Amino acid sequence: MIRPLLPVLLILTQICSAMAFQGDIVDTLSALFKSANSKEISKNFSSSVELGVNQEEDVYPKAQAEQILREFFTKNQPLSSAVVHLINTNPNYRFGILALNTKNGKFRVAVTLKKTSNTFFITELRIEPDK
């Protein structure tokens, strides 16, 4: 009786682990924000990114968005980062909010990712002072 259920259980286990792995991109980004690694974060940027930093927002090419993020980290050295909110119910979309604590204060980071060719890319990134 257990033998027919074994293949079903194996398939369910693989599906669940694949879904859990996909949600880890926001956790990975949180760790990259904590380490102020703009180069690695930018590897997750789409070709153009809607970037908002301290009420200045525009759509930038990937390289320019990395430079703006690097400047932000130069002025605001991170101390910690944590995922506050995560939406991962859509297999082609992720949204996360990070609490970023820096030497100059606390910031709220909102990240929107869309899946293209089985990879999530950041399409929108907003960094604003936490209220």
Stockholm file with secondary structure:
# STOCKHOLM 1.0

chainA/1-131         MIRPLLPVLLILTQICSAMAFQGDIVDTLSALFKSANSKEISKNFSSSVELGVNQEEDVYPKAQAEQILREFFTKNQPLSSAVVHLINTNPNYRFGILALNTKNGKFRVAVTLKKTSNTFFITELRIEPDK
#=GR chainA/1-131 SS CHHHHHHHHHHHHHHHHHHHHHHHHHHHHHHHHHTTCHHHHHTTEEEEEEEEETTEEEEEEHHHHHHHHHHHHHHSCEEEEEEEEEECCSTTEEEEEEEEEETTEEEEEEEEEEEETTEEEEEEEEEEECC
#=GC SS_cons         CHHHHHHHHHHHHHHHHHHHHHHHHHHHHHHHHHTTCHHHHHTTEEEEEEEEETTEEEEEEHHHHHHHHHHHHHHSCEEEEEEEEEECCSTTEEEEEEEEEETTEEEEEEEEEEEETTEEEEEEEEEEECC
//
